[in-house]
Amino acid sequence: MAYILPALLVLSAYLKKQLREHPNLPKDQSCLEQVYTQYKISSREQEVIAQVSKGRTNSEIADDLYISLSTVKMHINSIYRKLNIKNRVQLSNFIRNSAQ
């Protein structure tokens, strides 16, 4: 049990940082579309976000959406830039926090 505490402390600090960086996010599920509008996320990028949130790999996303792997990477990089995030974990946290 003692080995879990440091991980929980790190996670808590990370989540607090995310809330500080994105203080104006709406906090309910119906507001997710407002977040997409606010950050100018295209409908295709929304589809990619949904796939990433499910834990899908870039190859799986490409297969599911019938697009090339390089197009998936382009969409993901565009999403990261628009939301000012750096990786899939931050993206999942951003969307989850936006939908609360």
N, CA, C and O atoms as a Tinker XYZ file with bonds, in Angstrom:
   400  protein
     1  N      0.819000   -1.186000    0.000000    73     2
     2  CA     0.000000    0.000000    0.000000    64     1     3
     3  C      0.864000    1.252000    0.000000    63     2     4     5
     4  O      0.482000    2.267000   -0.582000    81     3
     5  N      2.008000    1.193000    0.637000    73     3     6
     6  CA     2.869000    2.374000    0.746000    64     5     7
     7  C      3.420000    2.809000   -0.613000    63     6     8     9
     8  O      3.717000    3.988000   -0.806000    81     7
     9  N      3.558000    1.884000   -1.546000    73     7    10
    10  CA     4.083000    2.229000   -2.861000    64     9    11
    11  C      3.046000    2.966000   -3.722000    63    10    12    13
    12  O      3.418000    3.580000   -4.721000    81    11
    13  N      1.778000    2.921000   -3.365000    73    11    14
    14  CA     0.726000    3.597000   -4.124000    64    13    15
    15  C      0.676000    5.090000   -3.789000    63    14    16    17
    16  O      0.355000    5.905000   -4.654000    81    15
    17  N      0.985000    5.447000   -2.568000    73    15    18
    18  CA     0.879000    6.840000   -2.128000    64    17    19
    19  C      1.689000    7.807000   -2.988000    63    18    20    21
    20  O      1.146000    8.840000   -3.380000    81    19
    21  N      2.962000    7.532000   -3.307000    73    19    22
    22  CA     3.687000    8.473000   -4.174000    64    21    23
    23  C      3.042000    8.650000   -5.544000    63    22    24    25
    24  O      3.018000    9.754000   -6.087000    81    23
    25  N      2.526000    7.574000   -6.090000    73    23    26
    26  CA     1.860000    7.669000   -7.389000    64    25    27
    27  C      0.601000    8.519000   -7.297000    63    26    28    29
    28  O      0.319000    9.307000   -8.200000    81    27
    29  N     -0.149000    8.370000   -6.228000    73    27    30
    30  CA    -1.348000    9.180000   -6.039000    64    29    31
    31  C     -1.007000   10.656000   -5.861000    63    30    32    33
    32  O     -1.730000   11.524000   -6.352000    81    31
    33  N      0.073000   10.941000   -5.173000    73    31    34
    34  CA     0.503000   12.330000   -4.985000    64    33    35
    35  C      0.901000   12.961000   -6.318000    63    34    36    37
    36  O      0.559000   14.111000   -6.591000    81    35
    37  N      1.615000   12.213000   -7.136000    73    35    38
    38  CA     2.016000   12.712000   -8.452000    64    37    39
    39  C      0.778000   12.945000   -9.320000    63    38    40    41
    40  O      0.669000   13.973000   -9.989000    81    39
    41  N     -0.142000   12.000000   -9.307000    73    39    42
    42  CA    -1.373000   12.136000  -10.085000    64    41    43
    43  C     -2.187000   13.339000   -9.618000    63    42    44    45
    44  O     -2.711000   14.089000  -10.441000    81    43
    45  N     -2.293000   13.522000   -8.340000    73    43    46
    46  CA    -3.024000   14.665000   -7.798000    64    45    47
    47  C     -2.408000   15.984000   -8.247000    63    46    48    49
    48  O     -3.124000   16.906000   -8.638000    81    47
    49  N     -1.094000   16.074000   -8.193000    73    47    50
    50  CA    -0.407000   17.294000   -8.630000    64    49    51
    51  C     -0.642000   17.541000  -10.109000    63    50    52    53
    52  O     -0.866000   18.678000  -10.525000    81    51
    53  N     -0.592000   16.479000  -10.907000    73    51    54
    54  CA    -0.820000   16.615000  -12.348000    64    53    55
    55  C     -2.231000   17.125000  -12.636000    63    54    56    57
    56  O     -2.407000   18.035000  -13.446000    81    55
    57  N     -3.228000   16.551000  -11.985000    73    55    58
    58  CA    -4.606000   16.966000  -12.222000    64    57    59
    59  C     -4.844000   18.411000  -11.782000    63    58    60    61
    60  O     -5.575000   19.146000  -12.446000    81    59
    61  N     -4.243000   18.819000  -10.686000    73    59    62
    62  CA    -4.357000   20.215000  -10.248000    64    61    63
    63  C     -3.750000   21.150000  -11.288000    63    62    64    65
    64  O     -4.295000   22.220000  -11.562000    81    63
    65  N     -2.628000   20.746000  -11.863000    73    63    66
    66  CA    -1.979000   21.544000  -12.905000    64    65    67
    67  C     -2.892000   21.675000  -14.114000    63    66    68    69
    68  O     -3.018000   22.762000  -14.679000    81    67
    69  N     -3.532000   20.581000  -14.518000    73    67    70
    70  CA    -4.436000   20.617000  -15.661000    64    69    71
    71  C     -5.601000   21.577000  -15.412000    63    70    72    73
    72  O     -6.003000   22.317000  -16.309000    81    71
    73  N     -6.130000   21.562000  -14.210000    73    71    74
    74  CA    -7.235000   22.468000  -13.883000    64    73    75
    75  C     -6.789000   23.925000  -13.910000    63    74    76    77
    76  O     -7.556000   24.804000  -14.303000    81    75
    77  N     -5.555000   24.183000  -13.497000    73    75    78
    78  CA    -5.031000   25.559000  -13.551000    64    77    79
    79  C     -4.838000   26.009000  -14.991000    63    78    80    81
    80  O     -5.118000   27.161000  -15.319000    81    79
    81  N     -4.365000   25.120000  -15.853000    73    79    82
    82  CA    -4.089000   25.469000  -17.245000    64    81    83
    83  C     -5.362000   25.650000  -18.063000    63    82    84    85
    84  O     -5.348000   26.374000  -19.059000    81    83
    85  N     -6.455000   25.016000  -17.670000    73    83    86
    86  CA    -7.702000   25.090000  -18.427000    64    85    87
    87  C     -8.860000   25.459000  -17.498000    63    86    88    89
    88  O     -9.789000   24.668000  -17.335000    81    87
    89  N     -8.819000   26.657000  -16.883000    73    87    90
    90  CA    -9.823000   27.011000  -15.875000    64    89    91
    91  C    -11.209000   27.298000  -16.442000    63    90    92    93
    92  O    -12.191000   27.219000  -15.703000    81    91
    93  N    -11.322000   27.625000  -17.718000    73    91    94
    94  CA   -12.603000   28.053000  -18.271000    64    93    95
    95  C    -13.400000   26.947000  -18.938000    63    94    96    97
    96  O    -14.386000   27.217000  -19.623000    81    95
    97  N    -12.987000   25.725000  -18.747000    73    95    98
    98  CA   -13.699000   24.622000  -19.395000    64    97    99
    99  C    -15.052000   24.381000  -18.743000    63    98   100   101
   100  O    -15.167000   24.397000  -17.517000    81    99
   101  N    -16.067000   24.160000  -19.555000    73    99   102
   102  CA   -17.363000   23.777000  -19.005000    64   101   103
   103  C    -17.257000   22.413000  -18.331000    63   102   104   105
   104  O    -16.393000   21.615000  -18.695000    81   103
   105  N    -18.114000   22.132000  -17.358000    73   103   106
   106  CA   -17.951000   20.922000  -16.557000    64   105   107
   107  C    -19.052000   19.888000  -16.735000    63   106   108   109
   108  O    -19.196000   19.016000  -15.878000    81   107
   109  N    -19.836000   19.943000  -17.808000    73   107   110
   110  CA   -20.814000   18.873000  -18.005000    64   109   111
   111  C    -20.752000   18.327000  -19.425000    63   110   112   113
   112  O    -20.208000   18.966000  -20.326000    81   111
   113  N    -21.314000   17.138000  -19.611000    73   111   114
   114  CA   -21.223000   16.424000  -20.876000    64   113   115
   115  C    -21.798000   17.223000  -22.032000    63   114   116   117
   116  O    -21.251000   17.194000  -23.135000    81   115
   117  N    -22.891000   17.935000  -21.799000    73   115   118
   118  CA   -23.528000   18.680000  -22.876000    64   117   119
   119  C    -22.652000   19.823000  -23.370000    63   118   120   121
   120  O    -22.901000   20.356000  -24.451000    81   119
   121  N    -21.650000   20.209000  -22.621000    73   119   122
   122  CA   -20.785000   21.318000  -22.994000    64   121   123
   123  C    -19.587000   20.884000  -23.825000    63   122   124   125
   124  O    -18.790000   21.728000  -24.235000    81   123
   125  N    -19.444000   19.603000  -24.079000    73   123   126
   126  CA   -18.304000   19.131000  -24.867000    64   125   127
   127  C    -18.300000   19.765000  -26.250000    63   126   128   129
   128  O    -17.239000   20.103000  -26.775000    81   127
   129  N    -19.473000   19.928000  -26.841000    73   127   130
   130  CA   -19.548000   20.583000  -28.148000    64   129   131
   131  C    -19.087000   22.032000  -28.062000    63   130   132   133
   132  O    -18.472000   22.539000  -29.000000    81   131
   133  N    -19.372000   22.700000  -26.962000    73   131   134
   134  CA   -18.907000   24.078000  -26.771000    64   133   135
   135  C    -17.383000   24.117000  -26.714000    63   134   136   137
   136  O    -16.764000   25.043000  -27.239000    81   135
   137  N    -16.784000   23.123000  -26.086000    73   135   138
   138  CA   -15.328000   23.044000  -26.031000    64   137   139
   139  C    -14.780000   22.867000  -27.439000    63   138   140   141
   140  O    -13.815000   23.530000  -27.821000    81   139
   141  N    -15.392000   21.975000  -28.212000    73   139   142
   142  CA   -14.952000   21.763000  -29.586000    64   141   143
   143  C    -15.075000   23.046000  -30.403000    63   142   144   145
   144  O    -14.197000   23.363000  -31.205000    81   143
   145  N    -16.155000   23.777000  -30.200000    73   143   146
   146  CA   -16.342000   25.044000  -30.911000    64   145   147
   147  C    -15.322000   26.073000  -30.450000    63   146   148   149
   148  O    -14.719000   26.771000  -31.266000    81   147
   149  N    -15.137000   26.162000  -29.159000    73   147   150
   150  CA   -14.198000   27.138000  -28.592000    64   149   151
   151  C    -12.789000   26.936000  -29.135000    63   150   152   153
   152  O    -12.096000   27.907000  -29.442000    81   151
   153  N    -12.366000   25.697000  -29.255000    73   151   154
   154  CA   -11.007000   25.386000  -29.707000    64   153   155
   155  C    -10.932000   25.082000  -31.207000    63   154   156   157
   156  O     -9.880000   24.696000  -31.716000    81   155
   157  N    -12.059000   25.260000  -31.909000    73   155   158
   158  CA   -12.121000   25.052000  -33.362000    64   157   159
   159  C    -11.664000   23.646000  -33.769000    63   158   160   161
   160  O    -10.834000   23.479000  -34.663000    81   159
   161  N    -12.224000   22.649000  -33.093000    73   159   162
   162  CA   -11.925000   21.250000  -33.389000    64   161   163
   163  C    -12.886000   20.791000  -34.492000    63   162   164   165
   164  O    -14.104000   20.849000  -34.323000    81   163
   165  N    -12.337000   20.342000  -35.607000    73   163   166
   166  CA   -13.163000   19.907000  -36.737000    64   165   167
   167  C    -13.900000   18.611000  -36.400000    63   166   168   169
   168  O    -13.579000   17.937000  -35.421000    81   167
   169  N    -14.890000   18.277000  -37.224000    73   167   170
   170  CA   -15.655000   17.048000  -36.978000    64   169   171
   171  C    -14.763000   15.812000  -37.115000    63   170   172   173
   172  O    -14.929000   14.848000  -36.367000    81   171
   173  N    -13.826000   15.829000  -38.057000    73   171   174
   174  CA   -12.915000   14.696000  -38.206000    64   173   175
   175  C    -11.997000   14.595000  -36.990000    63   174   176   177
   176  O    -11.722000   13.497000  -36.505000    81   175
   177  N    -11.522000   15.742000  -36.499000    73   175   178
   178  CA   -10.681000   15.740000  -35.300000    64   177   179
   179  C    -11.468000   15.225000  -34.101000    63   178   180   181
   180  O    -10.906000   14.561000  -33.231000    81   179
   181  N    -12.764000   15.525000  -34.047000    73   179   182
   182  CA   -13.606000   15.003000  -32.971000    64   181   183
   183  C    -13.684000   13.480000  -33.042000    63   182   184   185
   184  O    -13.668000   12.800000  -32.016000    81   183
   185  N    -13.769000   12.954000  -34.256000    73   183   186
   186  CA   -13.787000   11.500000  -34.428000    64   185   187
   187  C    -12.466000   10.892000  -33.959000    63   186   188   189
   188  O    -12.457000    9.845000  -33.313000    81   187
   189  N    -11.360000   11.545000  -34.282000    73   187   190
   190  CA   -10.043000   11.062000  -33.853000    64   189   191
   191  C     -9.950000   11.114000  -32.329000    63   190   192   193
   192  O     -9.455000   10.175000  -31.706000    81   191
   193  N    -10.425000   12.205000  -31.729000    73   191   194
   194  CA   -10.406000   12.332000  -30.268000    64   193   195
   195  C    -11.193000   11.195000  -29.630000    63   194   196   197
   196  O    -10.744000   10.602000  -28.649000    81   195
   197  N    -12.348000   10.893000  -30.174000    73   195   198
   198  CA   -13.161000    9.801000  -29.630000    64   197   199
   199  C    -12.405000    8.481000  -29.679000    63   198   200   201
   200  O    -12.467000    7.691000  -28.737000    81   199
   201  N    -11.693000    8.242000  -30.773000    73   199   202
   202  CA   -10.924000    7.007000  -30.912000    64   201   203
   203  C     -9.751000    6.970000  -29.934000    63   202   204   205
   204  O     -9.491000    5.943000  -29.308000    81   203
   205  N     -9.044000    8.098000  -29.807000    73   203   206
   206  CA    -7.919000    8.171000  -28.868000    64   205   207
   207  C     -8.413000    7.938000  -27.444000    63   206   208   209
   208  O     -7.763000    7.249000  -26.659000    81   207
   209  N     -9.559000    8.512000  -27.119000    73   207   210
   210  CA   -10.121000    8.354000  -25.770000    64   209   211
   211  C    -10.467000    6.904000  -25.455000    63   210   212   213
   212  O    -10.532000    6.509000  -24.291000    81   211
   213  N    -10.689000    6.117000  -26.500000    73   211   214
   214  CA   -10.973000    4.681000  -26.320000    64   213   215
   215  C     -9.692000    3.862000  -26.228000    63   214   216   217
   216  O     -9.745000    2.645000  -26.052000    81   215
   217  N     -8.536000    4.526000  -26.346000    73   215   218
   218  CA    -7.262000    3.828000  -26.242000    64   217   219
   219  C     -6.794000    3.209000  -27.549000    63   218   220   221
   220  O     -5.928000    2.334000  -27.542000    81   219
   221  N     -7.346000    3.642000  -28.656000    73   219   222
   222  CA    -6.981000    3.080000  -29.953000    64   221   223
   223  C     -5.616000    3.584000  -30.406000    63   222   224   225
   224  O     -5.237000    4.714000  -30.097000    81   223
   225  N     -4.890000    2.769000  -31.122000    73   223   226
   226  CA    -3.602000    3.172000  -31.687000    64   225   227
   227  C     -3.847000    3.966000  -32.970000    63   226   228   229
   228  O     -4.956000    3.973000  -33.505000    81   227
   229  N     -2.800000    4.633000  -33.454000    73   227   230
   230  CA    -2.917000    5.382000  -34.701000    64   229   231
   231  C     -3.327000    4.465000  -35.856000    63   230   232   233
   232  O     -4.157000    4.844000  -36.682000    81   231
   233  N     -2.759000    3.282000  -35.918000    73   231   234
   234  CA    -3.104000    2.332000  -36.983000    64   233   235
   235  C     -4.568000    1.905000  -36.901000    63   234   236   237
   236  O     -5.252000    1.819000  -37.921000    81   235
   237  N     -5.038000    1.643000  -35.705000    73   235   238
   238  CA    -6.444000    1.260000  -35.527000    64   237   239
   239  C     -7.374000    2.405000  -35.916000    63   238   240   241
   240  O     -8.419000    2.186000  -36.529000    81   239
   241  N     -6.987000    3.624000  -35.555000    73   239   242
   242  CA    -7.793000    4.792000  -35.913000    64   241   243
   243  C     -7.848000    4.937000  -37.433000    63   242   244   245
   244  O     -8.913000    5.173000  -38.003000    81   243
   245  N     -6.706000    4.796000  -38.076000    73   243   246
   246  CA    -6.653000    4.899000  -39.537000    64   245   247
   247  C     -7.572000    3.862000  -40.176000    63   246   248   249
   248  O     -8.315000    4.185000  -41.103000    81   247
   249  N     -7.531000    2.637000  -39.700000    73   247   250
   250  CA    -8.381000    1.583000  -40.246000    64   249   251
   251  C     -9.865000    1.878000  -40.015000    63   250   252   253
   252  O    -10.680000    1.723000  -40.924000    81   251
   253  N    -10.210000    2.299000  -38.810000    73   251   254
   254  CA   -11.614000    2.565000  -38.470000    64   253   255
   255  C    -12.192000    3.738000  -39.255000    63   254   256   257
   256  O    -13.353000    3.699000  -39.664000    81   255
   257  N    -11.393000    4.775000  -39.465000    73   255   258
   258  CA   -11.888000    5.984000  -40.130000    64   257   259
   259  C    -11.595000    6.000000  -41.631000    63   258   260   261
   260  O    -11.943000    6.954000  -42.327000    81   259
   261  N    -10.953000    4.937000  -42.123000    73   259   262
   262  CA   -10.615000    4.825000  -43.548000    64   261   263
   263  C     -9.773000    6.004000  -44.033000    63   262   264   265
   264  O    -10.041000    6.595000  -45.078000    81   263
   265  N     -8.748000    6.327000  -43.241000    73   263   266
   266  CA    -7.796000    7.368000  -43.615000    64   265   267
   267  C     -6.390000    6.811000  -43.444000    63   266   268   269
   268  O     -6.200000    5.763000  -42.826000    81   267
   269  N     -5.408000    7.517000  -43.994000    73   267   270
   270  CA    -4.030000    7.025000  -43.893000    64   269   271
   271  C     -3.463000    7.286000  -42.506000    63   270   272   273
   272  O     -3.963000    8.122000  -41.754000    81   271
   273  N     -2.412000    6.552000  -42.192000    73   271   274
   274  CA    -1.734000    6.728000  -40.922000    64   273   275
   275  C     -1.180000    8.143000  -40.797000    63   274   276   277
   276  O     -1.251000    8.739000  -39.722000    81   275
   277  N     -0.633000    8.684000  -41.873000    73   275   278
   278  CA    -0.089000   10.049000  -41.816000    64   277   279
   279  C     -1.195000   11.079000  -41.588000    63   278   280   281
   280  O     -0.954000   12.108000  -40.956000    81   279
   281  N     -2.394000   10.821000  -42.090000    73   279   282
   282  CA    -3.517000   11.730000  -41.845000    64   281   283
   283  C     -3.926000   11.690000  -40.384000    63   282   284   285
   284  O     -4.240000   12.728000  -39.801000    81   283
   285  N     -3.927000   10.518000  -39.791000    73   283   286
   286  CA    -4.226000   10.400000  -38.357000    64   285   287
   287  C     -3.211000   11.208000  -37.558000    63   286   288   289
   288  O     -3.585000   11.971000  -36.668000    81   287
   289  N     -1.941000   11.043000  -37.872000    73   287   290
   290  CA    -0.894000   11.779000  -37.163000    64   289   291
   291  C     -1.062000   13.278000  -37.338000    63   290   292   293
   292  O     -0.851000   14.044000  -36.397000    81   291
   293  N     -1.444000   13.703000  -38.544000    73   291   294
   294  CA    -1.669000   15.123000  -38.802000    64   293   295
   295  C     -2.821000   15.648000  -37.932000    63   294   296   297
   296  O     -2.712000   16.723000  -37.342000    81   295
   297  N     -3.918000   14.891000  -37.854000    73   295   298
   298  CA    -5.055000   15.303000  -37.031000    64   297   299
   299  C     -4.664000   15.374000  -35.557000    63   298   300   301
   300  O     -5.021000   16.323000  -34.858000    81   299
   301  N     -3.936000   14.374000  -35.096000    73   299   302
   302  CA    -3.535000   14.353000  -33.687000    64   301   303
   303  C     -2.632000   15.534000  -33.363000    63   302   304   305
   304  O     -2.801000   16.172000  -32.323000    81   303
   305  N     -1.681000   15.833000  -34.229000    73   303   306
   306  CA    -0.813000   16.985000  -33.985000    64   305   307
   307  C     -1.596000   18.295000  -34.002000    63   306   308   309
   308  O     -1.309000   19.204000  -33.223000    81   307
   309  N     -2.573000   18.390000  -34.882000    73   307   310
   310  CA    -3.423000   19.581000  -34.933000    64   309   311
   311  C     -4.228000   19.730000  -33.640000    63   310   312   313
   312  O     -4.360000   20.833000  -33.109000    81   311
   313  N     -4.756000   18.633000  -33.146000    73   311   314
   314  CA    -5.514000   18.639000  -31.890000    64   313   315
   315  C     -4.612000   19.072000  -30.735000    63   314   316   317
   316  O     -4.997000   19.916000  -29.926000    81   315
   317  N     -3.417000   18.498000  -30.661000    73   315   318
   318  CA    -2.482000   18.858000  -29.599000    64   317   319
   319  C     -2.178000   20.352000  -29.632000    63   318   320   321
   320  O     -2.152000   21.015000  -28.595000    81   319
   321  N     -1.947000   20.872000  -30.837000    73   319   322
   322  CA    -1.616000   22.288000  -30.977000    64   321   323
   323  C     -2.791000   23.163000  -30.538000    63   322   324   325
   324  O     -2.604000   24.134000  -29.804000    81   323
   325  N     -3.989000   22.824000  -30.981000    73   323   326
   326  CA    -5.168000   23.626000  -30.652000    64   325   327
   327  C     -5.464000   23.617000  -29.158000    63   326   328   329
   328  O     -5.868000   24.638000  -28.600000    81   327
   329  N     -5.267000   22.482000  -28.511000    73   327   330
   330  CA    -5.583000   22.348000  -27.084000    64   329   331
   331  C     -4.388000   22.640000  -26.181000    63   330   332   333
   332  O     -4.510000   22.625000  -24.956000    81   331
   333  N     -3.238000   22.905000  -26.788000    73   331   334
   334  CA    -2.010000   23.185000  -26.041000    64   333   335
   335  C     -1.666000   22.044000  -25.088000    63   334   336   337
   336  O     -1.418000   22.251000  -23.900000    81   335
   337  N     -1.659000   20.829000  -25.648000    73   335   338
   338  CA    -1.293000   19.640000  -24.878000    64   337   339
   339  C     -0.194000   18.908000  -25.631000    63   338   340   341
   340  O      0.139000   19.261000  -26.762000    81   339
   341  N      0.373000   17.871000  -24.986000    73   339   342
   342  CA     1.553000   17.216000  -25.553000    64   341   343
   343  C      1.411000   15.730000  -25.834000    63   342   344   345
   344  O      2.223000   15.168000  -26.570000    81   343
   345  N      0.393000   15.072000  -25.262000    73   343   346
   346  CA     0.311000   13.624000  -25.459000    64   345   347
   347  C     -1.111000   13.111000  -25.263000    63   346   348   349
   348  O     -2.018000   13.869000  -24.918000    81   347
   349  N     -1.288000   11.824000  -25.489000    73   347   350
   350  CA    -2.608000   11.189000  -25.422000    64   349   351
   351  C     -3.199000   11.212000  -24.020000    63   350   352   353
   352  O     -4.411000   11.355000  -23.856000    81   351
   353  N     -2.356000   11.074000  -23.019000    73   351   354
   354  CA    -2.854000   11.102000  -21.642000    64   353   355
   355  C     -3.458000   12.465000  -21.347000    63   354   356   357
   356  O     -4.550000   12.557000  -20.788000    81   355
   357  N     -2.758000   13.512000  -21.717000    73   355   358
   358  CA    -3.287000   14.854000  -21.502000    64   357   359
   359  C     -4.567000   15.064000  -22.311000    63   358   360   361
   360  O     -5.498000   15.711000  -21.832000    81   359
   361  N     -4.623000   14.528000  -23.521000    73   359   362
   362  CA    -5.831000   14.651000  -24.335000    64   361   363
   363  C     -7.007000   13.954000  -23.666000    63   362   364   365
   364  O     -8.092000   14.528000  -23.571000    81   363
   365  N     -6.812000   12.748000  -23.210000    73   363   366
   366  CA    -7.883000   12.017000  -22.535000    64   365   367
   367  C     -8.341000   12.743000  -21.275000    63   366   368   369
   368  O     -9.539000   12.841000  -21.011000    81   367
   369  N     -7.394000   13.249000  -20.502000    73   367   370
   370  CA    -7.731000   14.002000  -19.300000    64   369   371
   371  C     -8.476000   15.279000  -19.652000    63   370   372   373
   372  O     -9.447000   15.633000  -18.983000    81   371
   373  N     -8.034000   15.973000  -20.690000    73   371   374
   374  CA    -8.679000   17.206000  -21.112000    64   373   375
   375  C    -10.140000   16.952000  -21.479000    63   374   376   377
   376  O    -11.029000   17.685000  -21.046000    81   375
   377  N    -10.382000   15.923000  -22.267000    73   375   378
   378  CA   -11.746000   15.606000  -22.690000    64   377   379
   379  C    -12.580000   15.130000  -21.518000    63   378   380   381
   380  O    -13.730000   15.545000  -21.371000    81   379
   381  N    -12.025000   14.270000  -20.681000    73   379   382
   382  CA   -12.755000   13.779000  -19.513000    64   381   383
   383  C    -13.130000   14.931000  -18.583000    63   382   384   385
   384  O    -14.259000   14.991000  -18.095000    81   383
   385  N    -12.196000   15.839000  -18.337000    73   383   386
   386  CA   -12.475000   16.987000  -17.480000    64   385   387
   387  C    -13.479000   17.931000  -18.114000    63   386   388   389
   388  O    -14.259000   18.568000  -17.406000    81   387
   389  N    -13.472000   18.031000  -19.425000    73   387   390
   390  CA   -14.406000   18.903000  -20.129000    64   389   391
   391  C    -15.825000   18.359000  -20.053000    63   390   392   393
   392  O    -16.791000   19.122000  -20.049000    81   391
   393  N    -15.942000   17.053000  -19.994000    73   391   394
   394  CA   -17.256000   16.422000  -20.013000    64   393   395
   395  C    -17.857000   16.250000  -18.622000    63   394   396   397
   396  O    -18.972000   15.742000  -18.499000    81   395
   397  N    -17.164000   16.651000  -17.594000    73   395   398
   398  CA   -17.679000   16.475000  -16.222000    64   397   399
   399  C    -18.606000   17.595000  -15.843000    63   398   400
   400  O    -19.131000   17.612000  -14.729000    81   399
